[in-house]
């Protein structure tokens, strides 16, 4: 016969709440087994507990690497209580059932995020803990496994109310275990893949940050997840005020932060529908904002404004006079925050990190496409000027500015700029001349420069730009009809730069 004593095994790295939970289990008639630091914690709290080594009759070895990998432990976890065969084996081997497992893992994910050296990191790979909770989760019909201290109150409340823990709750706890171990192993795999650019199995693990009210539209469910084991620019933002971030807010905030961080000089960007509507450098934060606002006063209404410098009191006074969804910056003065607080629905956000992602995963139905982010520009030393007209220093500066912006514009993308400020942006058009026409709008752009994210397949876009008085153009080149575009530039007295690198953004 199997021993009737109910047993619980407790072995946790995060000891939050473990003493109270252990006492709860004792009150339910369980005898307790424990290891290492958990055993010491319980003994210090006067909790009646037996050491694993005393229970198994085997001392831990290899500096603690092997202490729970034993048939008396895993047989007690995996043995099916409804199987005569399993019961017979357990009786013959002197293996007692273990009915509750309370285990959480070494903090490999946190240590990886802290970027400790690999030779130290490997010591935080949990073997025994992972093995125990997986075994218990597999046998959840008979074993309750608890891997998250946050679940202790829920378990205790249900147990007190119903006299036991339901199968549905045990199943949910088991599901959490397999989600945890999948994430854990994924981060371990990623930590060992230095230099592997497209691994055979791509794994990415995210933890839910928040449920969102809805997605792009009110009928779509949505949630926000952050990566496990790494820190991105949005992972530790500080929201000072305003309504919770929406799905569209998060997308737009990400786009705005990527654009404004292209510039070392003080810059401001306005973003609408994940695409820049205006960008400007400035002598001050106020100056950059005013230039952005005036560049597209229609589109900036209800947009996101992002800065790459601290927002001060002077700029805050101007920013509060228009409806914006979000103002984002690396910092705000205390007076600026006080001024913006008068707009209670305005989201004011400090972003503490520059964008750092290397890869982006683009969903397709039933899968993803993985690519490196478009991070680098061809150096200006690689630019060629095939036209008779050459560049002035001012034109070169404006072309460099526009080139940094157009990389973030949906293809087909065109940016017009003058004096380090956008004058017009044409994005997401099915043909390039249409994007040029959209960017030109009704504004006088004589003397401005034009950036195109990809080559001109025909000379029609160049001729359209020439009629509007565009003075210089930057584009990657590479079309079979490059000569036609160069000829059109020469006829109009336009200088053209070929960079040799395109910047499609679909």
N, C-alpha and C positions, 0 to 999 in steps of 0.2 A: 504493500500500500504506500502511496505517496503521502509525505508528511502534510498535515492539514494546516500548518502554520503559514500564514500569508506573509509574503516577503516583498520588500521594496528595495530597489538598488538606487542609491543616490551618489552621483559623481559629477560635480559641476565646476566649471571654471568661474562663471558668474554666480556668486553666492547670494545674490539679492533674494531675500525672502526664503532662503532654504531652511533656516532653523524653524520658522513658523510652519512651513509645509511639512517638515519632518515630524514635528510634534502633532500635526493634524493626522498624519498617517499612523503614528503610534496610537492615537486615540481611536482609530478605526481598526485596531487590532493587528497591525503589521509589525513584523520585526524588520529592522533596518540593516542593510549592508552598505558599506561605503569605502571610499578609497582616499588616500593621500590627504590633500588639503581640506577636502570636504569632511573627511573623518575627523580631522583635528578641529575643524569649526564646530561640528556637532558635539564632540566630546567637551570642548570648552564651554558649550552652552548647556552641559549636563543632559544631553539627549542620549538615550540608551541606543547604542549602535555597535555593530560588529565590523571589524576590518575585513575587507575582501580576502586578504592573505590568510586570515584565521579560518574563514569559511571554506576556501579552496584547499587549504593545507599547503599552498605554494607561495613562497615569498616573491614579491615583484623582482624583476631582473632588468638588466640593461638600463639602469638609471631611471626606472619607472616606465620605460617604453612598453614593457610587457607586464601587465598585472591583472587584466580582466579577460584576456584571451585564454579561456579555460572552459572545458566541457561542462563543469558545474555551473558556470555562468551562462554560456550560450545554449546549453541543453535546457536550462531553466527558462530561457527566453523563447526558444524556438519550439519547444515541445508542445504539441497540440493536446489540449485537455480532453478532446472528444475522440482521440485515437487510441484504441487498445494497444496497438503496436508501439506508439510513442510512450504510453504510460508504462508498458512492460520494460522498455529500454531504460527509461528514467529510474524505475525501481531497481533494476539490476545494477545500474551504475551509481546508485545513491544520489541522484540528481533531483533536487527539489524545484518546484515551479517558482518563478519570479514573476509576480503579477503586476508590479508597477515599476517603471524605470524613469528616473528623473535625471536627465543628463543634458548638459549643454557643452559646446565644443571649445577647444582652444581658439583664441581669437586670431586665426590666420588671416581672415579678411581684413581686420583692423590693422594688423601688423603689416600686411601687404600695402594697404593704403598709406601707412606711415613710411613706406619705402626703406625698410630695414634691409641690410645685406642678405642675399639669398642664402648664404651659409648659416645665418642666424634664423632666417625665415622658416627653413625646413623643420626646425624644432617645434614650430607651431602647427605643423600638420597633424591633426588628431587622427589616430588610428583606432584605438580602443573605444573611444566615445562614439565615433561614427559607426563602428561595427555593432555596438550595443543598441543604439537607437534604430538602426536599420533592421536589426533582428527583431526588436520589439515591435516596430512598425509593421513588419511583415506579418507578425502574429497578433495584430491588433484586436482580432476577435476575442482574444483571451488576455491580452496584456495592454495596460494603459501606459503610453509613453508620453512624457512631458519634456519638451526641449526648449521651452521659452518661459522664463520666470513670470512674464506677464500673464501666463495662463493659470498660475496657481490660484488666484482668487476665483476664477471661473470654475475651475475643477472643484474647489472646496464648496462653493455655493451650490453647484449641481448635486454633489454628493450628499450634502446636508439636506437638500430639499427632497431628493428622490431616493436616497438610501444607496445609490450606486451611480456610476458614470455610464451613460448610455452608449450603445454601439455607435451611434452617429457621431457622438463627441470623440470616442476613441478613434473612429475613422478620420475625423477632422485633424486630430492630433497626429495621426500617422501621416496624413497628407502633408502637414507642416514639416515633418521630419524629412520626407523625401524631397520637398522643395528646398529645405535647408541644405541637405547633403548635395543636391544637384548644384546649388549655388556655390557651395564650399569647394566642390571638386572643380567647378568651372573656373573659379578664381585661381586655384592652384595650377590648373593647366595653363591658364593665361600667364601666370608668373614665370613659367618655365619655357615660354615660347618666344623668347627674345630673338629677333631676326626672322621669325616665321611670319611672312606677310599675308599669306592666304592659307591658313592651316586647313588640313583635310576636314576637320570638324570645327566649325565656328560656333562658339558658345558665348553668349552674352547674358549676364544675369542682372536683373533690375528688381529693386524693392519698391513697393508702392509708397509714395510720398503722400498722396492725397487722392480721394475720389473727387472728381470734378462735377460741377452741376450738369454739364453736358459737353458734347464735343463741338465740332464746327457748327452744328445746328442743334436746336433744342431736342430733336427726336433721337439724337445719337448719344449713347452712353460713352463715358470717358473716364480715365484715371491718369494720374501723373506718376511716373516711376523714375527713380534715380539709380544709376549704376552701382552695383555692389563691388567694393574694392578699389574704387577710384573716385576722384573729385573733379567734377567739371565746373564750369563757370556758374551754372545755375544750381549746383548741388548745395551750396551753403549761403545763398543769398539772404539778405536781411530785408524784410518788408516792414517799413516803418508805419504804414497806415494804408487805408483803403480797403476795398472789397477783396475777397480771396481771388487769386489768379484763376482765370478761365483757360480753357484749352487754347483758344486763339491768342490770349495774352501771352501764354508761355511760348508759343511758336513765334510770335512777333518779337518778344523780348530776346529770344535767342538770336533771331536775325539781326536785330538792332545792335546787339552787343558785338556780334561778329563784324559788322560793318565798321562801327566806330573804333574798334581796336585795330583796324588796318593802319591807323595813322599814329605817328609819334607826336605830331603837332596837335595842339588843342583842337578838338573836333566835336561836332554835333551831327546826329542823324535823326531824321524822322522816318518812321517805318509804318506802313499800312499794308495789311494782308501779306505779311512776311516779305515784303519787298521795299527797298528804300524809295521814298517819294521825294526826299531832299537831303542833301549832305553839304556841310560847309566846314571849313577851317575858320578860326576866328582869333582875334587878338585877346579876347576874354570869353568867359562862358556866356555872358550876356550877348556879346557880339556874335558868337557862333550861333546861338539860338535865334537871334533876330534875322540873321542871314538865311537860316533854314526856314523859318516861318515865312519870310518874304519870297523865298524861292518857289514855294507852292502853297499859298495861303488857303487854297481850297482843300487839298488833300491832307494837310497837317491837322485839320479838325478831326478829333477822335483818334489821332495816331499815337504812337509811342515816341517819346523823345529820349535819346540816350546820349550821354557825354562820356568822354574819356578823361575828364578832370573833375575835381570836386565842384559841386554846385554851391554857389555862394548866395548871400542875401539879395544882392542886386539882380541876379538871374532869376531867383525864386519869385520876386515881385512880378517880373514879366511873364514867367511861365504860368502863374496862377490865373492869368487873364484870358486863357483860352482853354477849351475843353480838350484834355488829353486823357488817354487811358492809363498811361504809365509814364513816370519820369525815372530814368535809371542812370546811375553814375557810380564811380568807385567810392564816392563819399559825398556827404552833405554837411555844411556847417550847421551848428545848432540853430542859428537864426533862420537859415533857409528852411529847416524842418518846421520851425514854428510858423513861418509864413505859409508853407504848403499845407499845413494841418487844417487851415481854414477850408480847404477843398476836401471834405471828409471821404468822398468816394474815390478820390485820386489815389492810385497806387504809387507809392514812393519807395524805390528799391535801391539798396546798395548791393552791388556785385563786387565781391572781394577778389575775384580771380579773372585773369584774361582767358579767353577761349583756349582750350588745350586738346580737344579731340583730334585724333589722328585719322580715324576711320569714320565713315558714315554708312549706315545700312539703310537701303531704300526698299521699302516693301513692294512686292508684286504679289499677285494672287497666288497664295500657296508657297511663298518663298521670299527671299530677299536677294538683292544685289549688293555686294559689298565693295566699297571703293575708298581709296585714300581721299581725304578732304583736299580740296583745291587750295593749298596753303601758299605755294610759292609763285612768285612772278619771275619771268625772264629778266635778268639784270639789264639795266639801261645800256650797259656796255655792249649788249647783244642786239640792241635796236639797230635797224637799218633805215635809211631815208632814201628811197628810190626816186623821189621827185626832184624837179629842178629847184623848187622852193625849199629853203632850209628853215629850221626852227629858230625862233627867238628864245631867250632864256625863260621868259614869261610863258610862252606857249609850251615849252618843255615841262615846266612846273604844272601847268594846268592839265596837260596830257597825262602826266604821272598821277595826278589827283583823280582824274576821270577814270583812268585805268583801274585804280583800286576800287572805285565804286562799281564799275560795270561788272566786275567779277561776281557781285552779289545780286545782280539784276537778272530776273528770269529771262531765258532766251526765247526768241531773239531779243537781245538787249542792246540799247543805245543810250549813252549818257552825253549830254551837252554840258559844258562847264566853262566858267570864266572867273578869274580872280579867286580860284580855290573854292568855288561854290557851284553846285549844280544849277543849271537853268532849265533843264528839261530831261525827263527820263521816259524812254519808251521800252516797255517790258512785255514779255510773254506773247509776242506777235508771231503769227505763222510765216511772215516774210519780213525780210530785213528793211526793205524800203518802207513798209508799214510802220515798223518800229521807229525809223527816222522821222516819218511824218508825225507820229504821236509825240515824239520828244520835242519836235519843233513847235507844236501847238500854235499859238497866235502871238507869241512873244518875239520881240526883236532880239535876235541872237547874233547879229553881225559881229564878227571878230571872235566868236567863241570857238572852242575846240570840241571835237566829237570823238567818243570812244565807242568801238563796236566789239562785242565779246567774241565774235567770230568773223571770218573773212566775208568780203562782198562777192557774191556769186556773179553779179552783174554790176555795171557801172551806174545803174539807175539811182541807187542810194547816194552815191557820191554826187551825182548831178543835182539831186534834190537838195543835198546839204549845201552845194555851191550856190544855188539860187537864193538860199537863206543867208549867205554871207559867212559860212563857216570858214575859219582861217587855217585850221590844222586838224588832221585825223590820225587816230591811232587804231590799229587793227592787227590781227595776227598774220594776215597774208596766207598764202597757200592755195588760193583758188586758181583754176586753170585760166581764169580771165583776169588775173591780177594786172596784167598789162593794160586792160581796158580801164580799170579804176585808176591806175597811175596816170594814164593819158588824160582822163577826165580831170584829175587833180592838176596836172600841168596846164591844161587849158584854162582852168579857173584860178591859177596861182596859189593853190592849196599845198601846204607841206603835208606829207604823209609818212607816218612811222609804221614799220612792220616789226612786230615783236617776236614772231616765230612761235608764239604759244597762245592758244585760244582758251577761253574761259566760259564754256557752256555751263548753264545752270538750268536744268529742266525742272 
